[in-house]
Amino acid sequence: MKKHLSLFVCRIAFVIALISCNFGAMTICAQDGNRKSYVPFVEEGKIWYCGYTHTGSIVSTPEDPSGRGIDCIFTMCGDSLINDKIYKKVYCQFKKYYNDEEQHYYCAVREENYCVYIIEEETMEEKLIYDFSRPEEIIRLTYNDYMYGRGMAKRRRGFLPGQYEYSVCTLLGDDLNYSWGAGVWVDGIGAALENPFAFESLYTFYEEPKLGEHVEVRSCMKDGEYVYIDDWRSAPTEPITSVDEKIHFDNSMKDNVLFNIQGRRLSDKPSKGVYIQNGKKLVIK
């Protein structure tokens, strides 16, 4: 009797262990699957439509469904070789800041292991601007010697499948301090409530922003389809075909224009050196 009871208990323990292993495997697979469906930040041709606060109503457009106003457009276009690593160049169109409607080189970015690195204009220093790894954890991060925390991931109704949102705050011990200006990061677009290419929401909130205005992302598009909309209530069911992305590429994007290895456009043809032309390395002797 004792032998049969012992065998029964062993079988029950085995079943429980098997269920636990399967559940654990399912959890691991689910977490792994979340990152497999991750929306990349660095993608050729992606466009961020941004704007600052306006008074009064503005006509809604496909780029600005909420009708809050578009003032600043970031376009990710072309490659640049910096410090032996390939970066995507980012251009900015902002009439109020640049006093024209052309695209100006703004920064270079690359992505590795769900982390986004940036090299700002006029520098060669690489900085970590986003860390979308370990969505189930609170992560302590540093930017320009400023310590802050990125919260655990959560899903928002209306975002793309697998697209996560994170809160970003100052830290109170090991916890996020939501009482001090929380920011929002979204997979694929970066900071939604600020300039996605300049960390400005927390420690520089009361200082002069890089572009002279605090801008927010109205929408982000890739290949004419939404990656993000600021007022999504449900996911869009139809691709946006009325947006002509090419109208936002000015003469700085045209063929045969030369850039130095930092991604800055050259107005005069140089005598010799290493340059980028049409996305490829060019050596002039």
C-alpha positions as YAML, in Angstrom:
chain: A
units: angstrom
residues:
- id: 1
  name: MET
  ca: [0.00, 0.00, 0.00]
- id: 2
  name: LYS
  ca: [2.78, 2.38, 0.96]
- id: 3
  name: LYS
  ca: [4.60, 1.47, -2.25]
- id: 4
  name: HIS
  ca: [1.56, 2.31, -4.40]
- id: 5
  name: LEU
  ca: [0.96, 5.54, -2.46]
- id: 6
  name: SER
  ca: [4.58, 6.53, -2.91]
- id: 7
  name: LEU
  ca: [4.35, 5.81, -6.63]
- id: 8
  name: PHE
  ca: [1.13, 7.86, -6.88]
- id: 9
  name: VAL
  ca: [2.76, 10.80, -5.09]
- id: 10
  name: CYS
  ca: [5.75, 10.60, -7.41]
- id: 11
  name: ARG
  ca: [3.49, 10.63, -10.45]
- id: 12
  name: ILE
  ca: [1.57, 13.65, -9.10]
- id: 13
  name: ALA
  ca: [4.86, 15.45, -8.45]
- id: 14
  name: PHE
  ca: [6.03, 14.63, -11.96]
- id: 15
  name: VAL
  ca: [2.83, 15.99, -13.49]
- id: 16
  name: ILE
  ca: [3.07, 19.18, -11.43]
- id: 17
  name: ALA
  ca: [6.71, 19.59, -12.43]
- id: 18
  name: LEU
  ca: [5.82, 19.00, -16.08]
- id: 19
  name: ILE
  ca: [3.04, 21.58, -15.94]
- id: 20
  name: SER
  ca: [5.38, 24.05, -14.22]
- id: 21
  name: CYS
  ca: [8.04, 23.51, -16.88]
- id: 22
  name: ASN
  ca: [5.54, 23.94, -19.68]
- id: 23
  name: PHE
  ca: [4.16, 27.09, -18.07]
- id: 24
  name: GLY
  ca: [7.67, 28.43, -17.61]
- id: 25
  name: ALA
  ca: [8.50, 27.62, -21.22]
- id: 26
  name: MET
  ca: [5.31, 29.37, -22.34]
- id: 27
  name: THR
  ca: [6.27, 32.43, -20.29]
- id: 28
  name: ILE
  ca: [9.78, 32.47, -21.73]
- id: 29
  name: CYS
  ca: [8.42, 32.00, -25.24]
- id: 30
  name: ALA
  ca: [5.93, 34.80, -24.68]
- id: 31
  name: GLN
  ca: [8.66, 37.16, -23.48]
- id: 32
  name: ASP
  ca: [10.90, 36.14, -26.35]
- id: 33
  name: GLY
  ca: [8.02, 36.51, -28.77]
- id: 34
  name: ASN
  ca: [7.43, 40.07, -27.54]
- id: 35
  name: ARG
  ca: [10.89, 41.05, -28.69]
- id: 36
  name: LYS
  ca: [10.51, 39.13, -31.94]
- id: 37
  name: SER
  ca: [7.55, 41.39, -32.72]
- id: 38
  name: TYR
  ca: [9.51, 44.46, -31.64]
- id: 39
  name: VAL
  ca: [9.05, 47.50, -33.90]
- id: 40
  name: PRO
  ca: [12.57, 48.76, -34.81]
- id: 41
  name: PHE
  ca: [13.47, 52.39, -34.27]
- id: 42
  name: VAL
  ca: [16.14, 52.69, -36.99]
- id: 43
  name: GLU
  ca: [14.55, 52.13, -40.42]
- id: 44
  name: GLU
  ca: [15.33, 53.67, -43.80]
- id: 45
  name: GLY
  ca: [12.68, 56.14, -44.94]
- id: 46
  name: LYS
  ca: [10.87, 56.47, -41.61]
- id: 47
  name: ILE
  ca: [9.33, 59.91, -40.98]
- id: 48
  name: TRP
  ca: [8.40, 61.56, -37.67]
- id: 49
  name: TYR
  ca: [5.83, 64.38, -37.95]
- id: 50
  name: CYS
  ca: [6.12, 66.61, -34.87]
- id: 51
  name: GLY
  ca: [4.65, 69.85, -33.59]
- id: 52
  name: TYR
  ca: [4.57, 72.20, -30.63]
- id: 53
  name: THR
  ca: [1.56, 73.58, -28.76]
- id: 54
  name: HIS
  ca: [-0.80, 75.70, -30.84]
- id: 55
  name: THR
  ca: [-3.86, 77.72, -29.85]
- id: 56
  name: GLY
  ca: [-7.06, 77.22, -31.82]
- id: 57
  name: SER
  ca: [-8.08, 74.38, -34.12]
- id: 58
  name: ILE
  ca: [-6.01, 73.15, -37.06]
- id: 59
  name: VAL
  ca: [-7.24, 71.15, -40.05]
- id: 60
  name: SER
  ca: [-6.68, 67.42, -39.70]
- id: 61
  name: THR
  ca: [-4.38, 65.76, -42.26]
- id: 62
  name: PRO
  ca: [-3.15, 62.17, -42.76]
- id: 63
  name: GLU
  ca: [0.15, 63.19, -41.15]
- id: 64
  name: ASP
  ca: [-1.68, 64.96, -38.30]
- id: 65
  name: PRO
  ca: [-4.99, 63.13, -37.65]
- id: 66
  name: SER
  ca: [-5.52, 64.94, -34.35]
- id: 67
  name: GLY
  ca: [-5.27, 68.34, -36.05]
- id: 68
  name: ARG
  ca: [-2.78, 69.69, -33.49]
- id: 69
  name: GLY
  ca: [-0.32, 71.10, -36.03]
- id: 70
  name: ILE
  ca: [2.90, 69.92, -37.67]
- id: 71
  name: ASP
  ca: [5.95, 72.16, -37.43]
- id: 72
  name: CYS
  ca: [8.92, 69.82, -37.48]
- id: 73
  name: ILE
  ca: [9.63, 66.75, -39.64]
- id: 74
  name: PHE
  ca: [12.42, 64.25, -39.01]
- id: 75
  name: THR
  ca: [13.39, 61.93, -41.87]
- id: 76
  name: MET
  ca: [15.71, 58.94, -41.60]
- id: 77
  name: CYS
  ca: [17.51, 58.57, -44.90]
- id: 78
  name: GLY
  ca: [20.84, 57.16, -46.03]
- id: 79
  name: ASP
  ca: [23.85, 55.62, -44.33]
- id: 80
  name: SER
  ca: [26.93, 57.17, -42.80]
- id: 81
  name: LEU
  ca: [30.15, 55.46, -41.71]
- id: 82
  name: ILE
  ca: [31.31, 56.84, -38.34]
- id: 83
  name: ASN
  ca: [34.02, 55.24, -36.23]
- id: 84
  name: ASP
  ca: [33.82, 52.13, -38.43]
- id: 85
  name: LYS
  ca: [30.11, 51.65, -37.68]
- id: 86
  name: ILE
  ca: [27.13, 52.16, -39.98]
- id: 87
  name: TYR
  ca: [24.58, 54.76, -38.87]
- id: 88
  name: LYS
  ca: [21.38, 56.08, -40.38]
- id: 89
  name: LYS
  ca: [21.37, 59.81, -41.02]
- id: 90
  name: VAL
  ca: [18.51, 61.88, -39.64]
- id: 91
  name: TYR
  ca: [17.41, 65.13, -41.26]
- id: 92
  name: CYS
  ca: [15.23, 67.83, -39.75]
- id: 93
  name: GLN
  ca: [12.85, 70.19, -41.51]
- id: 94
  name: PHE
  ca: [11.75, 73.04, -39.21]
- id: 95
  name: LYS
  ca: [11.06, 76.41, -40.81]
- id: 96
  name: LYS
  ca: [10.85, 78.35, -37.54]
- id: 97
  name: TYR
  ca: [14.27, 77.09, -36.44]
- id: 98
  name: TYR
  ca: [16.20, 76.94, -39.74]
- id: 99
  name: ASN
  ca: [14.39, 79.82, -41.51]
- id: 100
  name: ASP
  ca: [13.80, 77.68, -44.59]
- id: 101
  name: GLU
  ca: [11.85, 74.58, -45.61]
- id: 102
  name: GLU
  ca: [14.79, 72.34, -46.48]
- id: 103
  name: GLN
  ca: [16.08, 69.24, -44.74]
- id: 104
  name: HIS
  ca: [19.09, 69.82, -42.49]
- id: 105
  name: TYR
  ca: [21.39, 67.12, -41.14]
- id: 106
  name: TYR
  ca: [20.49, 66.62, -37.47]
- id: 107
  name: CYS
  ca: [22.12, 63.47, -36.10]
- id: 108
  name: ALA
  ca: [23.10, 59.87, -36.84]
- id: 109
  name: VAL
  ca: [21.64, 56.80, -35.13]
- id: 110
  name: ARG
  ca: [22.18, 53.07, -35.04]
- id: 111
  name: GLU
  ca: [20.41, 50.22, -33.27]
- id: 112
  name: GLU
  ca: [21.82, 47.11, -31.61]
- id: 113
  name: ASN
  ca: [20.18, 44.62, -29.24]
- id: 114
  name: TYR
  ca: [17.09, 46.83, -28.80]
- id: 115
  name: CYS
  ca: [19.28, 49.80, -27.84]
- id: 116
  name: VAL
  ca: [19.47, 52.99, -29.91]
- id: 117
  name: TYR
  ca: [22.70, 55.00, -30.05]
- id: 118
  name: ILE
  ca: [22.99, 58.57, -31.28]
- id: 119
  name: ILE
  ca: [25.81, 60.82, -32.47]
- id: 120
  name: GLU
  ca: [24.64, 64.40, -32.38]
- id: 121
  name: GLU
  ca: [25.60, 67.00, -34.95]
- id: 122
  name: GLU
  ca: [29.09, 68.48, -34.64]
- id: 123
  name: THR
  ca: [30.26, 65.64, -32.36]
- id: 124
  name: MET
  ca: [31.84, 62.21, -32.69]
- id: 125
  name: GLU
  ca: [30.65, 60.95, -29.29]
- id: 126
  name: GLU
  ca: [28.18, 58.09, -29.25]
- id: 127
  name: LYS
  ca: [25.46, 58.18, -26.58]
- id: 128
  name: LEU
  ca: [22.74, 55.72, -25.59]
- id: 129
  name: ILE
  ca: [19.42, 57.46, -26.15]
- id: 130
  name: TYR
  ca: [16.98, 54.49, -25.87]
- id: 131
  name: ASP
  ca: [17.02, 51.07, -24.25]
- id: 132
  name: PHE
  ca: [14.03, 48.94, -25.24]
- id: 133
  name: SER
  ca: [15.51, 45.68, -23.93]
- id: 134
  name: ARG
  ca: [14.22, 43.70, -20.92]
- id: 135
  name: PRO
  ca: [10.61, 45.00, -21.13]
- id: 136
  name: GLU
  ca: [9.66, 43.18, -17.91]
- id: 137
  name: GLU
  ca: [12.15, 45.21, -15.82]
- id: 138
  name: ILE
  ca: [12.68, 48.75, -14.53]
- id: 139
  name: ILE
  ca: [16.03, 49.90, -15.92]
- id: 140
  name: ARG
  ca: [18.29, 52.61, -14.50]
- id: 141
  name: LEU
  ca: [19.86, 54.68, -17.29]
- id: 142
  name: THR
  ca: [22.16, 57.66, -17.64]
- id: 143
  name: TYR
  ca: [22.17, 60.41, -20.25]
- id: 144
  name: ASN
  ca: [24.66, 63.28, -20.03]
- id: 145
  name: ASP
  ca: [25.37, 62.28, -16.39]
- id: 146
  name: TYR
  ca: [21.65, 62.52, -15.60]
- id: 147
  name: MET
  ca: [20.21, 59.40, -13.91]
- id: 148
  name: TYR
  ca: [16.65, 58.36, -14.72]
- id: 149
  name: GLY
  ca: [14.53, 55.21, -14.89]
- id: 150
  name: ARG
  ca: [12.67, 53.45, -17.69]
- id: 151
  name: GLY
  ca: [9.62, 51.59, -16.44]
- id: 152
  name: MET
  ca: [8.33, 48.14, -17.32]
- id: 153
  name: ALA
  ca: [6.61, 47.75, -20.66]
- id: 154
  name: LYS
  ca: [2.86, 47.90, -21.07]
- id: 155
  name: ARG
  ca: [0.60, 47.55, -24.06]
- id: 156
  name: ARG
  ca: [-1.67, 50.32, -25.24]
- id: 157
  name: ARG
  ca: [-4.88, 49.60, -27.14]
- id: 158
  name: GLY
  ca: [-4.47, 50.84, -30.69]
- id: 159
  name: PHE
  ca: [-0.72, 50.34, -30.98]
- id: 160
  name: LEU
  ca: [0.73, 47.89, -33.46]
- id: 161
  name: PRO
  ca: [0.93, 44.20, -32.45]
- id: 162
  name: GLY
  ca: [3.87, 43.70, -30.11]
- id: 163
  name: GLN
  ca: [4.47, 47.46, -29.75]
- id: 164
  name: TYR
  ca: [5.19, 48.48, -26.16]
- id: 165
  name: GLU
  ca: [5.00, 51.73, -24.25]
- id: 166
  name: TYR
  ca: [7.26, 52.69, -21.32]
- id: 167
  name: SER
  ca: [7.13, 55.41, -18.69]
- id: 168
  name: VAL
  ca: [10.36, 57.35, -18.18]
- id: 169
  name: CYS
  ca: [10.82, 59.27, -14.92]
- id: 170
  name: THR
  ca: [13.27, 60.53, -12.40]
- id: 171
  name: LEU
  ca: [14.15, 57.99, -9.74]
- id: 172
  name: LEU
  ca: [13.14, 57.93, -6.09]
- id: 173
  name: GLY
  ca: [15.46, 55.28, -4.70]
- id: 174
  name: ASP
  ca: [14.88, 52.27, -6.93]
- id: 175
  name: ASP
  ca: [11.37, 53.34, -7.99]
- id: 176
  name: LEU
  ca: [10.10, 55.68, -10.67]
- id: 177
  name: ASN
  ca: [9.08, 59.10, -9.38]
- id: 178
  name: TYR
  ca: [5.89, 59.81, -11.35]
- id: 179
  name: SER
  ca: [5.36, 63.12, -9.53]
- id: 180
  name: TRP
  ca: [8.16, 64.73, -11.59]
- id: 181
  name: GLY
  ca: [7.28, 64.97, -15.28]
- id: 182
  name: ALA
  ca: [6.96, 61.44, -16.61]
- id: 183
  name: GLY
  ca: [7.89, 60.92, -20.25]
- id: 184
  name: VAL
  ca: [6.66, 58.22, -22.63]
- id: 185
  name: TRP
  ca: [8.68, 55.97, -24.92]
- id: 186
  name: VAL
  ca: [7.09, 53.78, -27.60]
- id: 187
  name: ASP
  ca: [8.75, 50.97, -29.56]
- id: 188
  name: GLY
  ca: [9.64, 52.18, -33.02]
- id: 189
  name: ILE
  ca: [9.21, 55.93, -32.44]
- id: 190
  name: GLY
  ca: [11.12, 56.70, -29.23]
- id: 191
  name: ALA
  ca: [9.93, 59.59, -27.08]
- id: 192
  name: ALA
  ca: [6.34, 60.46, -27.99]
- id: 193
  name: LEU
  ca: [5.93, 63.60, -25.88]
- id: 194
  name: GLU
  ca: [9.13, 65.31, -26.96]
- id: 195
  name: ASN
  ca: [11.77, 65.56, -29.67]
- id: 196
  name: PRO
  ca: [12.50, 61.87, -30.37]
- id: 197
  name: PHE
  ca: [16.14, 62.69, -31.22]
- id: 198
  name: ALA
  ca: [16.96, 64.85, -28.18]
- id: 199
  name: PHE
  ca: [16.36, 63.75, -24.61]
- id: 200
  name: GLU
  ca: [14.52, 66.83, -23.34]
- id: 201
  name: SER
  ca: [11.45, 65.82, -21.33]
- id: 202
  name: LEU
  ca: [12.96, 65.52, -17.85]
- id: 203
  name: TYR
  ca: [16.20, 67.21, -16.94]
- id: 204
  name: THR
  ca: [16.01, 69.92, -19.62]
- id: 205
  name: PHE
  ca: [12.25, 70.54, -19.40]
- id: 206
  name: TYR
  ca: [12.68, 74.04, -18.03]
- id: 207
  name: GLU
  ca: [15.71, 74.83, -20.15]
- id: 208
  name: GLU
  ca: [15.89, 75.97, -23.76]
- id: 209
  name: PRO
  ca: [15.12, 72.95, -25.98]
- id: 210
  name: LYS
  ca: [17.52, 72.10, -28.76]
- id: 211
  name: LEU
  ca: [15.17, 73.31, -31.52]
- id: 212
  name: GLY
  ca: [13.87, 76.31, -29.58]
- id: 213
  name: GLU
  ca: [10.48, 74.61, -29.02]
- id: 214
  name: HIS
  ca: [9.32, 71.53, -27.15]
- id: 215
  name: VAL
  ca: [7.88, 69.35, -29.90]
- id: 216
  name: GLU
  ca: [5.76, 66.19, -29.66]
- id: 217
  name: VAL
  ca: [5.28, 63.37, -32.15]
- id: 218
  name: ARG
  ca: [1.97, 63.70, -34.00]
- id: 219
  name: SER
  ca: [2.55, 60.62, -36.13]
- id: 220
  name: CYS
  ca: [5.30, 58.36, -37.38]
- id: 221
  name: MET
  ca: [5.16, 56.65, -40.77]
- id: 222
  name: LYS
  ca: [7.07, 54.01, -42.67]
- id: 223
  name: ASP
  ca: [6.30, 53.18, -46.32]
- id: 224
  name: GLY
  ca: [3.10, 55.23, -46.15]
- id: 225
  name: GLU
  ca: [1.70, 53.32, -43.17]
- id: 226
  name: TYR
  ca: [1.36, 54.42, -39.57]
- id: 227
  name: VAL
  ca: [3.83, 53.27, -36.96]
- id: 228
  name: TYR
  ca: [2.25, 55.60, -34.42]
- id: 229
  name: ILE
  ca: [-0.51, 58.22, -34.11]
- id: 230
  name: ASP
  ca: [-0.78, 60.47, -31.07]
- id: 231
  name: ASP
  ca: [-4.56, 59.98, -30.68]
- id: 232
  name: TRP
  ca: [-4.98, 56.32, -31.62]
- id: 233
  name: ARG
  ca: [-8.10, 54.81, -30.08]
- id: 234
  name: SER
  ca: [-8.06, 51.73, -32.28]
- id: 235
  name: ALA
  ca: [-5.48, 50.35, -34.67]
- id: 236
  name: PRO
  ca: [-5.84, 51.65, -38.26]
- id: 237
  name: THR
  ca: [-7.27, 49.00, -40.57]
- id: 238
  name: GLU
  ca: [-6.26, 50.53, -43.90]
- id: 239
  name: PRO
  ca: [-2.81, 51.67, -45.09]
- id: 240
  name: ILE
  ca: [-2.42, 55.38, -45.70]
- id: 241
  name: THR
  ca: [-1.85, 55.83, -49.42]
- id: 242
  name: SER
  ca: [-2.46, 59.59, -49.66]
- id: 243
  name: VAL
  ca: [0.85, 60.55, -48.09]
- id: 244
  name: ASP
  ca: [3.65, 61.19, -50.56]
- id: 245
  name: GLU
  ca: [6.82, 60.75, -48.51]
- id: 246
  name: LYS
  ca: [9.00, 62.02, -51.36]
- id: 247
  name: ILE
  ca: [7.76, 65.59, -50.95]
- id: 248
  name: HIS
  ca: [9.68, 65.79, -47.70]
- id: 249
  name: PHE
  ca: [13.04, 65.02, -49.30]
- id: 250
  name: ASP
  ca: [14.74, 68.19, -50.47]
- id: 251
  name: ASN
  ca: [17.84, 68.72, -52.60]
- id: 252
  name: SER
  ca: [20.07, 67.37, -49.85]
- id: 253
  name: MET
  ca: [18.71, 63.92, -50.69]
- id: 254
  name: LYS
  ca: [19.38, 64.06, -54.43]
- id: 255
  name: ASP
  ca: [21.84, 61.76, -56.16]
- id: 256
  name: ASN
  ca: [25.54, 62.58, -56.35]
- id: 257
  name: VAL
  ca: [25.54, 64.94, -53.35]
- id: 258
  name: LEU
  ca: [28.66, 64.45, -51.20]
- id: 259
  name: PHE
  ca: [28.65, 64.04, -47.40]
- id: 260
  name: ASN
  ca: [31.57, 63.74, -45.04]
- id: 261
  name: ILE
  ca: [31.80, 60.63, -42.85]
- id: 262
  name: GLN
  ca: [29.87, 62.43, -40.09]
- id: 263
  name: GLY
  ca: [26.91, 62.76, -42.47]
- id: 264
  name: ARG
  ca: [27.16, 66.51, -43.09]
- id: 265
  name: ARG
  ca: [26.51, 67.73, -46.61]
- id: 266
  name: LEU
  ca: [29.38, 69.40, -48.48]
- id: 267
  name: SER
  ca: [28.66, 72.50, -50.52]
- id: 268
  name: ASP
  ca: [31.96, 72.40, -52.44]
- id: 269
  name: LYS
  ca: [33.67, 69.41, -54.01]
- id: 270
  name: PRO
  ca: [36.63, 68.45, -51.80]
- id: 271
  name: SER
  ca: [40.11, 67.79, -53.10]
- id: 272
  name: LYS
  ca: [40.76, 64.45, -51.38]
- id: 273
  name: GLY
  ca: [39.53, 62.24, -48.55]
- id: 274
  name: VAL
  ca: [36.82, 59.70, -47.71]
- id: 275
  name: TYR
  ca: [33.21, 60.72, -48.30]
- id: 276
  name: ILE
  ca: [29.71, 59.29, -48.70]
- id: 277
  name: GLN
  ca: [27.86, 59.55, -52.01]
- id: 278
  name: ASN
  ca: [24.52, 57.83, -52.76]
- id: 279
  name: GLY
  ca: [24.86, 55.86, -49.54]
- id: 280
  name: LYS
  ca: [28.30, 54.45, -50.47]
- id: 281
  name: LYS
  ca: [31.87, 55.20, -49.47]
- id: 282
  name: LEU
  ca: [33.76, 57.34, -51.97]
- id: 283
  name: VAL
  ca: [37.53, 57.86, -51.84]
- id: 284
  name: ILE
  ca: [38.87, 60.97, -53.58]
- id: 285
  name: LYS
  ca: [42.65, 60.93, -54.07]
...
